[in-house]
Amino acid sequence: MKKLFILILIVAIIFPVNVRAGEGMWIPLLMKKLNYKAMKKAGLKLSAKDLYDVNNGSLKDAIVSFGGFCTGEIISYQGLILTNHHCGYDAIQKNSTVEDNYLENGFWAKTREEEKTNPGLFVNFLVRIDDVSKDINRSLSDTMNERERSKAISTASKILTEKATENTEYKASVESFFHGNEFYLFVYEKFSDVRLVGAPPSSVGKYGGDTDNWMWPRQTGDFSLFRVYSSKEGKDAEYSEGNIPLKPKHSLPISLRGVEEGDFAMVWGYPGSTDRYLSSWGVKQAIEIYNPSIVEVRDAKLEIMRKYMNKDPEAKLKLASSYAQTANYWKYYIGQTEQLINNNVFGKKFDLEIKFTNWISENPKRQEKYGETLNLMRDFYNGTNSTVKNRVYMIEALYNGPAVVMFAYRSAAELARAIQSPKMLEKIRPRLMRRSKSHFSEFNAQCDRDLMAALFRMYAENISKEQQPEFLKEVSQTDGSFNAYANRIYETSIFMSEERYKSFLLNPDSLTLAEDPLIKITNDFRKLYFGSVNAELAAKKKKSYRLWTAGIREMMPKEDWSADANSTMRMTFGHIGSYEPKDGVTYNYYTTLDGVMEKEDPNNPEFFVPKRLKELHKAKDYGQYADKRGNLPVGLISDNDITGGNSGSPLINAKGELIGLAFDANWEAMSGDIFFEDKLQRTISVDIRYVLFMIDKYAGAGYLVDEMVLHY
């Protein structure tokens, strides 16, 4: 019996079934102090300096912020970058034509000369992080109001960033953590010449489309390849034929050994935004007002875009990137609302607030310090419930509604200033031309006209008149026809036609600009957006969350508290692991190419399988990328903590080797940005063996694999 018990214990240790989820988006600077022992216990084989070192190449030097909206990783010492297909989607689209549709057919540069340039795309490498909390807090006092506090933080931050970048080409920023309780300085090196190297067809990179988005099991090959170039001196430089592939400080080696249940896994990257300290009032507002408002506007937008994309190949290509971005978070907010309810996040937050209230009441000093916290919070949400829907409509139906509104908004102020100065006009005209080229490469004027008519009508019908922008009131008071209004803009605005806009730039004048109907819209938006901010309520929110975050950390000092994501580099760690989404159902930790074939539906473009891939599957021609069972792995899941911005992040094993490419979270834990669900939360990644198989066996681009360091 004793021998049997020991055997069971050994099996449980080697093959853990229930793996604790890895909550926490940790600052690499603090890893040695906060996380390293736990990481070693979890299975890490590297030293702390292997992970984060300012003076020598370390793992952090292989991780880049890709365009400021995704993550990428260096996978060769010739500057090769791996990121998601959906992160590279806009660049792939902009380099495509109807005749050479790289979104549909894929793209592979056979030589360096064939790599595609991407004006405006950049990557940032993290140089170092400094804790500047003491420096910032020295300039603050308890007697300051929120406006004074913000001004003092801004002034102190400017001094620190200037000092950090003095006599360098670096960029720096001071970022707030824990809602203004701590501050860290981030120093970056930027590179602006980033070229498209390769991408699979969308039938691989977006396999499953909107249907499978945020879902597991998943069989999506969501990857693309870029290369970062530098000057011959290794410095940042705009595109030039004389630039050379960047020689990075570190490149991630790649493991072909595969993974097993319970294996250690890290995710490094640039997560965008989480709201883990959100109150119960905030959860209620999200469920009842904020999320449904976003979904209803995006529903209408997607329906109109689909109409044009389904009937015209050129429109389908031009609108592809905008459609994908809109659809992604349309489904996200549907899922988040559903899981906030299913996972009783309101109740969990409410219980913590009750505990906090009781803790405060036990001590007069706590009452003095934190007593107003929840009252301030309640006042903020009660005061903003009536305006949240309008804020959503301002962004979703106006600024991010018809594409031309954002284009006009970004261009108008510069144009107005430049018209007054011929010298300035000549200086900024090339930049305005580049911006217009980018805009019109993704623009369909007829679709935008219909979006204006539909979304502006929704705004007028769903938002109280006193909260609406002036132009909407004027349309309602005249003929009330949003179709006619949108058509007038379509026919006359300089921003709705590439020819009209270029002609205007060659000979601009103040009167034409001032009388353009889109200028009226953008001016009204600007007044409404900034005029609708209630400074008193905003101050209550800021102060309440600063006190709340400090208070619960003080109340529960033994808890591992990590700061919300804010687009700075973070590290998360956990394990490869299956999970049980509901009673009687278990999801395995990996998928294979067999699953791609099982989901194939020739009548559904979301589940189209390329002929070449079917041939390789039939022949089981997987080369060195097959697993030990002879199958080709496609997807895998781990319990790492991720959010938007982590797209493209590397999934790394205990030895610092690349094993996958993170691209999604799972449906059952869509509430995870607000409350981490440790039994359900999973990161969905592409298995690196599927990535290499697609590059090598499918695309015949094995020369790219030759650049990489492979570990067998």
Residue pairs with C-beta under 8 A, 6 or more apart in sequence:
14 262
15 260
15 261
15 262
16 261
16 262
16 575
16 577
17 261
19 261
19 262
19 574
19 575
19 576
19 577
19 639
20 574
20 575
20 639
20 678
21 574
21 639
21 641
21 676
21 677
21 678
21 679
21 680
21 681
22 42
22 572
22 573
22 574
22 575
22 638
22 639
22 640
22 641
23 560
23 562
23 641
23 676
23 678
23 681
24 35
24 560
24 562
24 572
24 641
25 271
25 274
25 562
25 563
25 564
25 565
25 570
25 571
25 572
25 641
25 643
26 34
26 35
26 562
26 570
26 571
26 572
26 573
27 129
27 177
27 184
27 563
27 568
27 569
27 570
27 571
28 51
28 52
28 60
28 126
28 129
28 268
28 569
28 570
28 571
29 52
29 129
29 130
29 131
29 184
30 131
31 39
31 48
31 51
31 52
31 571
32 48
32 52
34 560
35 571
35 573
36 44
36 48
38 573
39 264
39 266
39 573
42 264
42 573
42 574
42 575
43 263
43 264
43 575
43 654
44 264
44 266
44 573
44 654
45 654
45 655
45 656
46 59
46 654
46 655
46 656
49 56
49 58
50 58
50 59
50 656
51 58
51 59
51 60
51 571
51 656
52 58
52 59
52 60
53 60
54 127
54 128
56 249
57 248
57 249
57 250
58 249
58 250
59 250
59 252
59 268
59 652
59 656
60 126
60 250
60 268
60 569
61 74
61 125
61 126
61 248
61 249
61 250
62 73
62 74
62 75
62 248
62 249
62 250
62 251
62 252
62 650
63 71
63 72
63 73
63 74
63 126
63 268
63 269
63 270
63 569
63 649
63 650
64 71
64 72
64 73
64 74
64 81
64 123
64 124
64 125
64 228
65 71
65 72
65 123
65 124
65 126
65 188
65 270
65 567
65 569
66 72
66 81
66 83
66 87
66 123
66 226
66 648
67 87
67 121
67 122
67 123
68 122
68 124
68 567
69 87
69 272
69 645
70 83
70 84
70 87
70 270
70 645
70 647
70 648
71 83
71 87
71 268
71 269
71 270
71 645
71 646
71 647
71 648
71 649
71 650
72 81
72 82
72 83
72 87
72 123
72 226
72 648
73 81
73 82
73 83
73 252
73 268
73 648
73 649
73 650
73 658
74 80
74 81
74 228
74 248
74 250
74 251
74 252
75 81
75 82
75 251
75 252
75 254
75 658
75 707
75 708
76 251
76 707
76 708
76 709
77 247
77 248
77 251
77 707
78 227
78 245
78 247
78 707
79 227
79 228
79 229
79 230
79 245
79 246
79 247
79 248
80 197
80 225
80 226
80 227
80 245
80 704
80 707
80 708
81 123
81 194
81 225
81 226
81 227
81 228
82 223
82 224
82 225
82 648
82 650
82 658
82 661
82 691
83 223
83 224
83 226
83 647
83 648
83 661
84 222
84 223
84 224
84 647
84 648
84 661
84 663
85 92
85 199
85 200
85 202
85 204
85 205
85 206
85 221
85 222
85 223
85 224
86 205
86 206
86 222
86 324
86 328
86 647
86 663
87 224
87 647
87 648
88 196
88 199
88 224
88 226
89 103
89 224
89 320
89 321
89 324
90 321
90 442
91 116
91 118
91 121
91 196
91 226
92 102
92 103
92 107
92 196
92 199
92 224
93 102
93 103
93 317
93 318
93 320
93 321
93 441
93 442
94 118
94 321
94 438
94 441
94 442
95 102
95 107
95 116
95 118
95 196
96 102
96 103
96 104
96 317
97 317
98 313
98 314
98 317
101 317
102 199
103 201
103 202
103 317
103 320
104 201
104 202
104 203
105 201
106 198
106 199
106 200
106 201
106 204
106 699
107 116
107 196
107 198
107 199
108 197
108 198
108 199
108 699
108 700
108 701
109 115
109 116
109 195
109 196
109 197
109 198
110 701
110 703
112 227
112 245
115 195
115 196
115 197
115 227
116 195
116 196
117 193
117 195
117 239
118 194
118 195
118 196
118 226
119 239
119 434
119 438
120 434
120 438
121 192
121 194
121 226
122 190
122 191
122 192
122 194
123 190
123 191
123 194
123 228
124 171
124 188
124 189
124 190
124 191
125 188
125 189
125 190
125 191
125 248
126 186
126 187
126 188
126 569
127 170
127 187
127 188
127 189
128 186
128 187
129 184
129 185
129 186
129 187
129 568
129 569
130 164
130 184
130 185
130 187
131 182
131 183
131 184
131 185
132 160
132 174
132 183
132 184
132 185
133 181
133 182
133 183
133 184
135 156
135 160
135 183
136 153
136 156
136 157
136 160
136 174
136 183
137 183
138 156
139 152
139 153
139 155
139 156
140 149
140 152
140 153
144 152
145 539
146 538
146 539
146 542
146 543
147 535
147 539
149 180
153 174
153 176
153 180
153 183
156 174
157 173
157 174
157 183
160 172
160 174
160 185
161 172
161 173
161 174
161 185
164 170
164 172
164 185
164 187
165 171
165 172
165 187
169 189
169 235
169 236
170 187
170 188
170 189
171 187
171 188
171 189
171 190
172 185
172 186
172 187
172 188
173 185
173 186
174 183
174 184
174 185
174 186
175 183
175 184
175 185
175 186
175 566
175 568
176 182
176 183
176 566
177 183
177 184
177 563
177 564
177 566
178 549
178 550
178 553
178 561
178 563
178 564
179 277
179 542
179 545
179 546
179 548
179 549
179 564
180 542
180 545
180 546
181 546
181 549
181 550
182 563
184 568
186 568
186 569
189 236
190 236
191 228
191 229
191 230
191 236
191 246
192 236
192 237
192 238
192 239
193 228
193 229
193 230
193 237
193 238
193 239
193 240
193 243
194 226
194 227
194 228
194 229
195 226
195 227
195 229
196 224
196 225
196 226
197 225
197 226
197 227
197 704
198 224
198 225
198 695
198 699
198 701
198 704
199 205
199 223
199 224
199 225
200 221
200 223
200 224
200 694
200 698
200 699
201 610
203 605
203 608
203 609
203 610
204 220
204 221
204 610
204 613
204 694
204 698
205 220
205 221
205 222
205 223
205 224
206 220
206 222
206 324
206 606
207 219
207 220
207 221
207 596
207 606
207 607
207 609
208 215
208 218
208 219
208 220
208 599
208 606
208 607
209 605
209 606
209 607
210 327
210 331
210 606
211 606
211 607
212 218
212 219
212 220
212 606
213 327
213 328
213 331
213 664
214 331
214 332
214 335
214 664
214 665
214 666
214 667
214 670
215 666
215 667
216 587
216 635
216 637
216 666
216 667
216 682
216 684
217 587
217 588
217 591
217 595
217 635
218 591
218 634
218 635
218 664
218 684
219 591
219 593
219 595
219 596
219 599
219 634
219 635
220 634
220 635
220 663
220 664
220 686
221 634
221 686
221 690
221 691
221 694
222 661
222 663
222 664
222 686
223 661
223 686
223 691
223 694
225 695
225 704
227 245
228 245
228 246
229 237
229 239
229 243
229 244
229 245
229 246
230 236
230 237
230 243
230 244
230 245
230 246
230 247
231 237
231 240
231 242
231 243
231 244
232 242
232 243
232 244
234 246
234 247
237 243
251 709
252 650
252 652
252 656
252 657
252 658
253 656
253 657
253 658
253 708
253 709
253 710
253 711
254 657
254 658
254 688
254 692
254 708
254 709
254 710
254 711
255 653
255 655
255 657
255 658
255 659
255 688
255 711
256 624
256 625
256 688
256 689
256 692
256 710
256 711
256 712
257 711
257 712
258 627
258 628
258 633
258 659
258 687
258 689
259 265
259 576
259 589
259 590
259 636
259 653
259 659
259 660
259 687
260 576
261 576
261 577
261 578
261 589
262 575
262 576
262 577
263 575
263 576
263 653
263 654
264 573
264 574
264 575
264 653
264 654
265 573
265 574
265 575
265 576
265 638
265 640
265 651
265 652
265 653
265 659
265 660
266 571
266 572
266 573
266 640
266 651
266 652
266 653
267 571
267 572
267 573
267 638
267 640
267 641
267 642
267 646
267 649
267 650
267 651
267 652
267 662
267 683
268 569
268 570
268 571
268 649
268 650
268 652
269 569
269 570
269 642
269 645
269 646
269 648
269 649
269 650
269 662
270 567
270 568
270 569
270 570
270 645
270 646
270 649
271 565
271 567
271 570
271 642
271 643
271 644
271 645
271 646
272 565
272 566
272 567
272 643
272 644
272 645
272 646
273 564
273 565
273 566
273 567
273 643
273 644
273 645
273 673
274 564
274 565
274 643
274 673
274 674
275 282
275 564
275 673
275 674
276 564
276 673
276 674
276 675
276 676
277 545
277 548
277 549
277 552
277 564
278 286
278 349
278 674
279 349
279 353
279 374
279 377
279 381
279 548
280 346
280 349
280 350
280 353
281 377
281 378
281 380
281 381
281 382
282 349
282 381
283 340
283 345
283 346
283 349
283 674
284 346
284 381
285 381
285 384
285 385
285 388
286 336
286 337
286 340
286 674
287 337
287 340
287 341
287 346
289 385
289 388
289 389
290 388
290 392
291 333
291 334
291 336
291 337
292 333
292 337
293 388
293 389
293 392
293 393
293 396
294 329
294 330
294 333
294 392
294 396
295 330
295 333
295 334
295 337
296 458
296 462
297 392
297 393
297 396
297 397
297 401
297 455
297 458
298 326
298 327
298 329
298 330
298 333
298 396
299 330
300 454
300 455
300 458
301 326
301 396
301 401
301 451
301 455
302 323
302 326
302 327
302 330
304 447
304 450
304 451
304 454
305 319
305 322
305 323
305 326
305 447
305 451
306 323
307 447
307 450
308 315
308 316
308 319
308 444
308 446
308 447
308 450
309 315
309 316
309 319
309 320
309 323
310 316
315 444
315 447
318 441
318 442
318 443
318 444
319 442
319 444
319 447
321 442
322 403
322 442
332 670
335 667
335 670
336 670
336 671
336 673
336 674
338 670
339 345
339 667
339 668
339 669
339 670
339 671
339 672
339 677
340 346
340 671
340 674
342 668
342 671
343 669
343 671
343 675
343 677
343 680
345 671
345 674
345 675
348 675
349 675
352 552
353 374
355 555
356 370
356 373
356 374
356 548
356 551
356 552
356 555
357 374
359 366
359 555
360 366
360 367
360 370
360 371
360 373
360 551
361 367
366 551
369 547
369 551
370 547
370 550
370 551
372 544
372 547
373 544
373 547
373 548
373 551
374 544
374 548
376 540
376 541
376 543
376 544
376 547
377 540
377 541
377 544
377 545
377 548
379 537
379 540
380 537
380 540
380 541
380 544
383 534
383 537
383 540
384 534
384 537
387 467
387 532
387 534
389 462
389 463
390 463
390 464
390 467
390 468
390 532
391 532
393 458
393 459
393 462
393 463
394 469
394 525
394 528
394 529
394 532
397 455
397 456
397 458
397 459
398 405
398 455
398 456
398 459
398 469
398 521
398 525
399 405
399 406
399 409
399 525
399 529
400 406
401 451
401 452
401 455
402 448
402 449
402 451
402 452
402 455
403 439
403 442
403 443
403 448
404 443
404 445
404 448
404 493
404 495
404 496
404 518
405 518
405 521
405 522
405 525
407 435
407 436
407 439
407 443
407 495
408 493
408 495
408 516
408 518
408 519
408 521
408 522
409 522
409 525
409 526
410 435
411 432
411 435
411 436
411 495
412 513
412 518
412 519
412 522
412 523
414 428
414 432
415 432
415 508
415 513
416 510
416 513
417 424
418 424
418 425
418 427
418 428
418 429
418 508
419 425
419 508
419 509
419 510
419 513
420 510
425 508
429 505
432 505
433 502
433 505
436 498
436 501
436 502
436 505
440 498
440 501
443 498
445 490
445 496
445 497
446 490
448 490
448 496
449 486
449 487
449 489
449 490
449 496
450 486
452 482
452 485
452 486
452 489
453 482
453 483
453 485
453 486
453 487
454 482
456 472
456 475
456 482
456 485
456 486
457 482
459 468
459 469
459 472
460 468
460 472
460 475
460 476
460 482
465 473
465 476
467 532
468 528
469 521
469 524
469 525
469 527
469 528
470 524
470 527
471 520
471 521
471 524
475 481
475 482
475 485
488 517
489 496
489 517
489 518
490 496
492 516
492 517
493 500
493 516
493 517
493 518
494 500
494 501
494 503
494 504
494 512
494 513
494 516
495 501
495 516
495 518
496 518
504 512
504 513
513 519
552 561
553 559
553 561
565 643
565 645
567 645
572 640
572 641
572 642
573 640
574 638
574 639
574 640
574 641
575 638
575 639
576 589
576 636
576 637
576 638
577 589
577 637
577 638
577 639
577 682
578 586
578 587
578 588
578 589
578 637
579 586
579 587
579 637
579 639
579 666
579 679
579 680
579 682
580 586
580 587
580 679
581 587
581 666
581 668
581 680
582 668
587 637
589 636
589 637
589 638
590 633
590 634
590 635
590 636
590 637
590 687
591 633
591 634
591 635
591 636
592 627
592 631
592 632
592 633
592 634
593 613
593 617
593 622
593 631
593 632
593 634
593 690
594 617
594 631
595 634
596 609
596 613
596 617
596 634
597 609
597 614
597 617
599 607
600 607
600 608
600 609
601 607
601 608
602 608
612 698
613 698
615 621
616 622
616 697
616 698
617 632
620 626
620 630
621 697
622 630
622 631
622 632
622 693
622 697
623 693
623 696
623 697
624 712
625 632
625 633
625 689
625 690
625 692
625 693
625 696
625 697
626 632
626 689
627 633
627 689
632 689
632 690
632 693
633 687
633 689
633 690
634 686
634 687
634 690
635 684
635 685
635 686
635 687
635 690
636 651
636 659
636 660
636 684
636 685
636 687
637 666
637 682
637 683
637 684
637 685
638 651
638 660
638 682
638 683
638 685
639 678
639 681
639 682
639 683
640 651
640 662
640 683
641 672
641 676
641 681
641 683
642 649
642 662
642 665
642 683
643 665
643 672
643 673
646 662
646 683
647 662
647 663
647 664
648 661
648 662
648 663
649 661
649 662
650 658
650 660
650 661
650 662
651 658
651 659
651 660
651 661
651 662
651 683
651 685
651 688
652 658
652 659
653 659
655 711
657 711
658 688
659 685
659 687
659 688
660 685
660 686
660 687
660 688
661 685
661 686
661 688
661 691
662 683
662 684
662 685
663 684
663 685
663 686
664 683
664 684
665 672
665 681
665 682
665 683
665 684
666 680
666 681
666 682
666 684
668 677
668 680
669 677
669 680
669 681
669 682
671 677
672 681
692 705
692 708
695 701
695 702
695 704
695 705
696 702
696 705
